[in-house]
C-alpha cells in the first residue's frame, strides 16, 4: 500500500510540474507577443518598417509557441470588451479553462482602451489565428479566417506601414486555400492584387504575389501561363532572400519543362543557396531532387556528396538508384527504378522529366559499348541495349554518331559498327568550353552575392570621411618625411 501511495504521489508531482511548465511557457509566449505588438506600434509611429520586419522574421519561432490559451488571452487583451473582430477571432479558438491562469493585465499603449488596437495590430492578430488554424489542420475554418484577413488588408492597402505585414498575410491566404484544394479560386484575385502592388511600388507584396501566382499555375501544370507571367513581369531586385529562393525554384521548374536545362539547373542551384541554411528542409529537398534530375538530363552525373547529406540521404534514395542506372547505361535497372518509384516521382513533380532520361540511358549505353569494343555487330548492340531489333539499334547508333556522342562508322551491308580511335580531348575546344562555362557561373554567383549585400544606412558617409582624413594624414607624413630628408642632406658633410 505504501508503494502504491508513493507511486501515485510521484505521478501527481509529475503532472503538477508539467502543468506548471506549460503555464510558464504560455506566460513567456504571451509576453513575446506583447513585445511584437509593441514593435508594430513603434514601426507605425516612427514610420520605420524594419521593426515590422523584425516581428515577421520571428514568426517561424512564434508559430511553434501558439496555442488556444495564448491566442485567447492576447485577443482578449488588445480588443475592447465589445468588438466584432474580437468575437470573430474568438469563434475559432477554444476557450481556456480557469486552471490555465494567465495574467489579463492590459498592456500599455498610446491608444485608449475604448478606441481599440492599431489596424496593423489587428492584421497581426488575424494572422496569428490563421496560422494556428493552418497548423491544426482546420482547413475550412482557415479559409474563412483568411477571407476576413484579406478584407482587412484591402482596407489598409494605401498605408505603407502595412506593406510587409500584408505580404505575409497574402502568403498564408494562399496556403489556406491550397490545403483545401481550392487554389484556382483565388487566381484572379491574386492577379488584381499584383497589379495594384506593382503600381504602388509595394516590393514585398509584389514579390510574394508573383511567387503565389507562379505556384498557382504550376500546381495545375499550367506551364505556358506561368512562363508568360514570368516573361511579362520583373521580379523586384530588393525582395527578400526567401522570396528570391522561391522565385528561382519556380523558374527552374518552368525552364526544365521547356527543355532549357542549363538555365533551369543554374536557377535551381541559386534557389538551394539562397534557402535558409538551418531550416526550410522540405524546400531544399524538393529543389535538390529537381536539380539532380535536370543535371542528368544535361548529361552530367551529380556528385556523390549530394546524396550523403543527412537531411537528403533518405529522400534522395530513389534518385541515387536512378543516377546509378543512368551512369551504367542499364535500361533494365532504369525501367525497374521508374516502375518502383513512379508514385514518389509524381509526387515530386519530376516524373515527366525522368521519362525523358530514357534516351540519355541509351546514349550512355552506346558510349560504353563504343569504348569497350572497336568493332561490334548491330545484333549484339540490340541485345546489350535490350532493343527489339538490329534495325532499331542502327538508328540509335546513327543518331549518337550525328550528335557527337561517339566517334564511329556503321557498315550497313555487313551489319556492324566500327569505332574510331580515341581523339585526345585536349586537342579539341571542349576543355575551353567547360572552362568558359565555369567562369560564367562563378561571375554570375559573384554578381548575385554583391546584389544580396546589405549596408547600414548612411555608413558610406563615415567611410568617405575616414578615407579623406587618411589621405590628409598620409600627405602630412610625406611632407614631414621630405623635410627630415632635406635636413639630413644639409647636415651630411
ROPA-810271 format. One line per 3 residues: number of its first residue (from 1); for each residue x, y, z of C-alpha. Coordinates in Angstrom, 3 decimals. Example, Ala and Ser with C-alpha at 12.3 -4.5 7.8 and 13.67 -1.06 7.14 Angstrom:
BEGIN
1 = 12.300/-4.500/7.800  13.670/-1.060/7.140
end
This chain:
BEGIN
1 = 0.000/0.000/0.000  2.820/2.365/0.816  4.405/1.693/-2.588
4 = 1.112/2.488/-4.370  0.785/5.743/-2.432  4.361/6.657/-3.309
7 = 3.727/5.901/-6.996  0.528/7.989/-7.032  2.300/10.846/-5.269
10 = 5.163/10.809/-7.781  2.700/10.761/-10.689  0.811/13.664/-9.165
13 = 4.050/15.598/-8.775  4.959/14.961/-12.415  1.530/16.150/-13.557
16 = 1.778/19.268/-11.421  5.292/20.039/-12.699  4.121/19.522/-16.300
19 = 1.184/21.886/-15.775  3.439/24.488/-14.202  5.902/24.205/-17.111
22 = 3.069/24.673/-19.613  1.771/27.711/-17.731  5.259/29.216/-17.620
25 = 5.671/28.622/-21.363  2.306/30.263/-22.020  3.275/33.285/-19.928
28 = 6.541/33.664/-21.844  4.749/33.294/-25.175  2.226/35.943/-24.197
31 = 4.998/38.348/-23.205  6.738/37.708/-26.550  3.544/38.544/-28.422
34 = 3.140/41.739/-26.397  6.699/42.690/-27.358  5.982/42.012/-31.034
37 = 2.877/44.176/-30.942  4.881/46.971/-29.300  7.333/46.730/-32.183
40 = 4.462/47.034/-34.666  3.103/50.118/-32.885  6.609/51.598/-32.817
43 = 7.017/50.951/-36.546  3.758/52.777/-37.285  4.506/55.744/-35.020
46 = 8.124/56.157/-36.190  7.463/55.076/-39.801  10.268/52.520/-39.569
49 = 9.326/49.285/-41.391  12.381/47.470/-40.025  10.530/46.855/-36.752
52 = 7.792/45.013/-38.640  10.467/43.026/-40.469  11.882/42.003/-37.116
55 = 8.490/40.719/-35.997  7.960/38.780/-39.240  11.417/37.202/-39.047
58 = 10.470/35.812/-35.642  7.169/34.422/-36.963  8.589/30.941/-37.608
61 = 9.546/30.576/-33.942  6.383/32.319/-32.733  4.059/29.881/-34.509
64 = 5.616/26.966/-32.583  4.508/28.565/-29.301  0.924/29.331/-30.336
67 = -1.962/27.505/-28.671  -5.566/28.274/-27.850  -4.683/29.597/-24.372
70 = -2.162/32.170/-25.580  -4.302/33.254/-28.526  -7.419/33.651/-26.381
73 = -5.546/35.843/-23.921  -3.813/38.037/-26.474  -7.023/38.621/-28.449
76 = -8.902/39.423/-25.245  -6.184/41.857/-24.138  -5.925/44.007/-27.242
79 = -9.558/44.299/-28.310  -12.234/46.233/-26.419  -14.853/44.321/-24.466
82 = -17.362/44.842/-27.279  -15.765/44.251/-30.648  -16.875/42.374/-33.767
85 = -13.270/41.487/-34.596  -12.778/40.053/-31.144  -15.920/37.910/-31.368
88 = -14.950/36.725/-34.843  -11.438/35.642/-33.834  -12.539/34.009/-30.575
91 = -15.033/31.896/-32.531  -12.042/29.987/-33.981  -10.318/29.497/-30.595
94 = -11.282/27.113/-27.807  -11.870/28.942/-24.546  -9.188/28.064/-21.957
97 = -10.078/26.600/-18.602  -9.693/28.539/-15.389  -6.711/26.388/-14.434
100 = -4.767/27.800/-17.397  -4.329/31.024/-15.500  -2.573/33.841/-17.338
103 = -2.418/37.428/-16.278  -5.001/39.583/-18.024  -3.427/42.952/-17.315
106 = -3.914/45.172/-20.306  -0.665/46.310/-21.951  0.433/49.897/-22.010
109 = -0.376/51.630/-25.254  -0.608/55.135/-26.565  -4.192/54.441/-27.633
112 = -7.070/54.339/-25.202  -8.736/51.061/-24.373  -12.008/52.099/-25.960
115 = -10.544/53.037/-29.325  -9.131/49.554/-29.938  -5.758/48.477/-31.325
118 = -3.989/49.819/-34.375  -5.053/48.468/-37.751  -1.625/46.841/-38.190
121 = -2.051/45.156/-34.797  -5.429/43.820/-35.925  -3.765/42.350/-39.021
124 = -1.126/40.681/-36.876  -3.714/39.131/-34.541  -5.742/37.872/-37.502
127 = -2.546/36.421/-38.959  -1.694/34.584/-35.736  -5.133/32.998/-35.596
130 = -4.908/31.988/-39.261  -1.509/30.358/-38.720  -2.884/28.462/-35.736
133 = -5.790/27.170/-37.836  -3.411/26.059/-40.605  -1.099/24.284/-38.145
136 = -4.020/22.458/-36.537  -5.319/21.331/-39.974  -8.653/23.132/-39.728
139 = -8.798/23.946/-43.418  -12.385/25.157/-43.831  -12.154/27.482/-40.828
142 = -8.746/28.693/-42.063  -10.306/29.706/-45.400  -12.995/31.721/-43.600
145 = -10.418/33.461/-41.442  -8.193/34.090/-44.479  -11.045/35.755/-46.383
148 = -11.701/38.085/-43.450  -7.977/38.806/-43.161  -7.704/39.764/-46.825
151 = -10.660/42.117/-46.453  -8.768/43.836/-43.635  -5.650/44.035/-45.821
154 = -7.559/45.663/-48.669  -8.881/48.363/-46.354  -5.249/49.219/-45.436
157 = -3.746/48.867/-48.908  -2.767/52.552/-49.107  -0.768/52.554/-45.864
160 = 2.908/51.825/-46.463  3.357/50.735/-42.863  1.260/47.625/-43.620
163 = 3.018/46.502/-46.829  5.282/43.835/-45.344  2.602/42.555/-42.993
166 = 0.111/42.423/-45.868  2.571/40.394/-47.967  2.794/37.779/-45.217
169 = -0.996/37.747/-44.999  -1.229/37.037/-48.738  1.201/34.143/-48.337
172 = -0.876/32.384/-45.667  -4.068/33.273/-47.535  -2.797/31.246/-50.480
175 = -1.624/28.477/-48.141  -5.093/28.144/-46.587  -6.727/27.727/-49.999
178 = -4.038/25.280/-51.093  -4.694/22.980/-48.125  -8.362/22.599/-49.107
181 = -7.585/22.156/-52.825  -9.211/25.424/-53.952  -6.115/27.275/-55.101
184 = -7.602/28.001/-58.539  -10.385/30.100/-56.986  -8.044/32.919/-55.897
187 = -6.078/33.273/-59.145  -7.949/36.318/-60.459  -7.793/37.971/-57.037
190 = -4.017/37.493/-56.860  -3.595/38.944/-60.358  -5.538/42.038/-59.350
193 = -3.517/42.487/-56.166  -0.262/42.035/-58.112  -1.263/44.832/-60.479
196 = -2.084/47.095/-57.527  1.152/46.252/-55.704  3.186/46.984/-58.839
199 = 1.521/50.375/-59.334  2.100/51.328/-55.697  5.696/50.043/-55.683
202 = 4.931/47.583/-52.915  8.118/45.488/-53.167  7.209/42.888/-50.531
205 = 3.681/42.423/-51.863  4.845/42.296/-55.472  7.407/39.546/-54.777
208 = 5.027/37.470/-52.640  2.098/37.728/-55.060  4.255/36.878/-58.059
211 = 5.513/33.736/-56.342  1.977/32.809/-55.284  0.772/33.089/-58.874
214 = 3.662/31.013/-60.206  2.926/28.351/-57.593  -0.765/28.531/-58.510
217 = -0.064/27.880/-62.189  2.477/25.128/-61.524  0.085/23.378/-59.134
220 = -2.245/22.778/-62.102  0.566/22.181/-64.651  -0.164/25.455/-66.480
223 = 3.447/25.945/-67.542  2.668/28.166/-70.537  0.723/30.633/-68.406
226 = 3.478/30.604/-65.788  6.105/31.334/-68.424  4.040/34.193/-69.868
229 = 3.659/35.692/-66.394  7.418/35.431/-65.847  8.218/36.986/-69.230
232 = 5.844/39.934/-68.745  6.826/40.814/-65.168  10.034/41.824/-63.423
235 = 10.845/40.367/-60.052  11.872/43.205/-57.683  15.615/43.302/-57.046
238 = 15.208/44.365/-53.408  12.926/41.474/-52.498  13.823/39.276/-49.532
241 = 16.202/36.338/-49.911  13.447/33.825/-49.161  11.246/35.183/-51.935
244 = 14.211/35.059/-54.338  14.768/31.407/-53.420  11.127/30.564/-54.169
247 = 11.244/32.510/-57.430  14.386/30.701/-58.626  12.821/27.331/-57.788
250 = 9.608/28.042/-59.721  11.604/29.441/-62.627  13.776/26.316/-62.655
253 = 10.694/24.098/-62.877  9.320/26.112/-65.784  12.592/26.072/-67.724
256 = 13.091/22.345/-67.129  9.741/21.545/-68.715  10.615/23.842/-71.642
259 = 13.896/21.931/-72.292  16.106/24.823/-71.172  18.105/22.577/-68.870
262 = 21.180/24.797/-68.463  19.192/27.778/-67.203  16.984/25.516/-65.081
265 = 19.976/23.908/-63.366  21.572/27.315/-62.716  18.375/28.708/-61.176
268 = 17.832/25.630/-59.019  21.347/25.926/-57.608  20.639/29.567/-56.808
271 = 17.425/28.536/-55.035  19.292/25.986/-52.896  21.990/28.513/-51.979
274 = 19.536/31.262/-51.074  17.329/28.978/-48.962  17.736/29.228/-45.169
277 = 20.615/27.055/-44.033  19.147/25.940/-40.681  15.526/25.485/-41.755
280 = 13.339/25.009/-44.873  14.413/21.352/-45.109  11.442/20.399/-47.286
283 = 12.129/23.177/-49.767  15.796/22.191/-50.103  14.827/18.550/-50.595
286 = 12.412/19.402/-53.429  14.889/21.751/-55.100  17.710/19.194/-54.851
289 = 15.547/16.430/-56.337  14.718/18.606/-59.312  18.326/19.782/-59.662
292 = 19.594/16.166/-59.744  17.057/15.267/-62.430  17.937/18.292/-64.572
295 = 21.656/17.571/-64.180  21.070/14.047/-65.505  19.198/15.497/-68.470
298 = 22.228/17.689/-69.149  24.310/14.520/-69.497  26.160/15.088/-66.214
301 = 26.408/12.819/-63.184  25.703/14.530/-59.813  28.408/14.475/-57.190
304 = 28.206/11.625/-54.703  28.449/14.048/-51.763  24.972/15.403/-52.586
307 = 23.401/12.110/-51.534  25.395/11.932/-48.282  23.829/14.962/-46.625
310 = 21.935/13.795/-43.507  18.652/15.504/-44.418  18.893/14.363/-48.069
313 = 20.047/10.764/-47.679  16.637/9.116/-47.289  14.533/11.379/-49.600
316 = 17.126/11.105/-52.405  17.466/7.314/-52.234  15.277/6.720/-55.372
319 = 17.268/9.384/-57.222  20.545/7.720/-56.242  19.313/4.473/-57.822
322 = 18.276/6.467/-60.870  21.735/8.062/-61.130  23.394/4.653/-60.914
325 = 21.189/3.303/-63.709  21.919/6.291/-65.959  25.654/6.170/-65.224
328 = 25.854/2.481/-66.154  23.520/2.817/-69.134  21.434/-0.070/-67.756
331 = 17.976/0.122/-69.309  16.554/-2.754/-67.268  17.589/-1.146/-63.971
334 = 16.317/2.230/-65.166  12.896/0.747/-66.022  12.781/-1.064/-62.677
337 = 13.544/2.123/-60.709  10.969/4.165/-62.654  8.315/1.484/-62.186
340 = 9.017/1.044/-58.485  9.264/4.737/-57.542  6.797/6.233/-60.031
343 = 4.422/7.441/-57.295  7.250/9.204/-55.484  8.441/10.840/-58.721
346 = 4.921/12.043/-59.499  4.627/13.491/-56.020  7.930/15.317/-56.531
349 = 6.777/16.678/-59.948  9.783/15.038/-61.663  8.111/12.055/-63.344
352 = 7.755/13.745/-66.741  11.401/14.805/-66.697  12.571/11.339/-65.623
355 = 10.790/9.739/-68.575  12.964/11.891/-70.823  16.041/10.214/-69.336
358 = 15.340/7.035/-71.315  17.213/8.441/-74.289  20.111/9.529/-72.054
361 = 20.413/5.986/-70.702  20.572/4.644/-74.247  23.235/7.188/-75.214
364 = 25.299/6.231/-72.178  24.997/2.566/-73.103  26.068/3.290/-76.693
367 = 29.063/5.283/-75.419  30.157/2.457/-73.122  29.803/-0.097/-75.932
370 = 31.878/2.142/-78.218  34.621/2.373/-75.587  34.581/-1.369/-74.887
373 = 34.522/-2.694/-78.486  36.411/-1.497/-81.508  34.004/-3.475/-83.680
376 = 30.614/-4.947/-82.746  27.635/-6.213/-84.684  24.317/-4.385/-84.607
379 = 22.614/-7.525/-83.306  24.906/-7.538/-80.271  24.250/-3.814/-79.756
382 = 20.493/-4.501/-79.788  20.948/-7.333/-77.289  23.073/-5.253/-74.893
385 = 20.714/-2.266/-75.079  17.642/-4.538/-74.845  16.210/-3.234/-78.117
388 = 13.693/-5.026/-80.306  15.767/-5.410/-83.493  19.164/-4.626/-85.079
391 = 17.419/-2.046/-87.277  16.369/-0.053/-84.215  19.911/-0.345/-82.880
394 = 21.248/1.021/-86.164  19.003/4.081/-85.952  20.040/4.760/-82.347
397 = 23.754/4.396/-83.130  23.398/6.675/-86.162  21.700/9.316/-84.006
400 = 24.504/9.012/-81.414  27.111/9.489/-84.144  25.300/12.535/-85.505
403 = 25.027/14.089/-82.009  28.735/13.562/-81.420  28.214/11.079/-78.599
406 = 30.572/8.540/-80.194  33.133/8.506/-82.992  32.256/5.532/-85.177
409 = 31.060/4.389/-88.597  28.250/1.974/-89.498  28.694/-0.757/-92.106
412 = 25.104/-1.311/-93.175  25.830/-4.181/-95.571  27.787/-6.269/-93.069
415 = 25.762/-5.087/-90.059  28.437/-3.884/-87.642  29.707/-0.688/-86.002
418 = 33.374/0.278/-86.331  34.665/2.614/-83.607  37.309/5.178/-84.482
421 = 40.457/5.758/-82.492  40.025/7.884/-79.387  40.866/11.510/-80.017
424 = 42.763/13.467/-77.374  40.104/15.689/-75.836  42.700/18.351/-75.005
427 = 43.339/18.861/-78.704  39.725/19.987/-79.128  37.819/23.025/-77.893
430 = 35.854/21.039/-75.307  38.086/21.997/-72.317  37.842/25.639/-73.349
433 = 34.055/25.442/-73.426  33.917/23.762/-70.000  36.292/26.358/-68.564
436 = 34.214/29.184/-70.031  31.054/27.682/-68.534  32.635/27.564/-65.065
439 = 33.884/31.143/-65.347  30.409/32.332/-66.368  28.846/30.511/-63.420
442 = 31.345/31.990/-60.937  30.867/35.518/-62.281  27.094/35.219/-62.040
445 = 27.379/33.874/-58.498  29.624/36.828/-57.590  27.115/39.285/-59.039
448 = 24.276/37.686/-57.067  26.299/37.905/-53.856  27.080/41.573/-54.460
451 = 23.402/42.312/-55.030  22.479/40.499/-51.813  24.886/42.532/-49.666
454 = 23.354/44.981/-47.219  24.937/48.020/-45.604  23.813/50.071/-42.602
457 = 22.170/53.360/-43.608  24.467/56.356/-44.202  27.534/54.387/-43.211
460 = 29.184/55.232/-46.521  29.462/58.895/-45.447  31.599/57.903/-42.480
463 = 33.757/55.722/-44.702  34.294/58.592/-47.122  35.212/60.918/-44.294
466 = 37.694/58.445/-42.875  39.267/57.990/-46.309  39.692/61.753/-46.722
469 = 41.212/62.078/-43.263  43.523/59.187/-44.000  44.679/60.842/-47.215
472 = 45.370/64.128/-45.413  47.346/62.315/-42.748  49.394/60.465/-45.374
475 = 50.075/63.735/-47.200  51.271/65.339/-43.967  53.502/62.344/-43.273
478 = 55.038/62.616/-46.740  55.754/66.323/-46.300  57.271/65.678/-42.871
481 = 59.463/62.895/-44.314  60.689/65.208/-47.089  61.598/67.885/-44.546
484 = 63.542/65.335/-42.497  65.351/64.139/-45.619  66.292/67.694/-46.592
487 = 67.587/68.369/-43.056  69.686/65.197/-43.184  71.106/66.096/-46.605
490 = 72.054/69.578/-45.379  73.759/68.198/-42.293  75.627/65.460/-44.196
493 = 79.299/66.518/-44.714
end
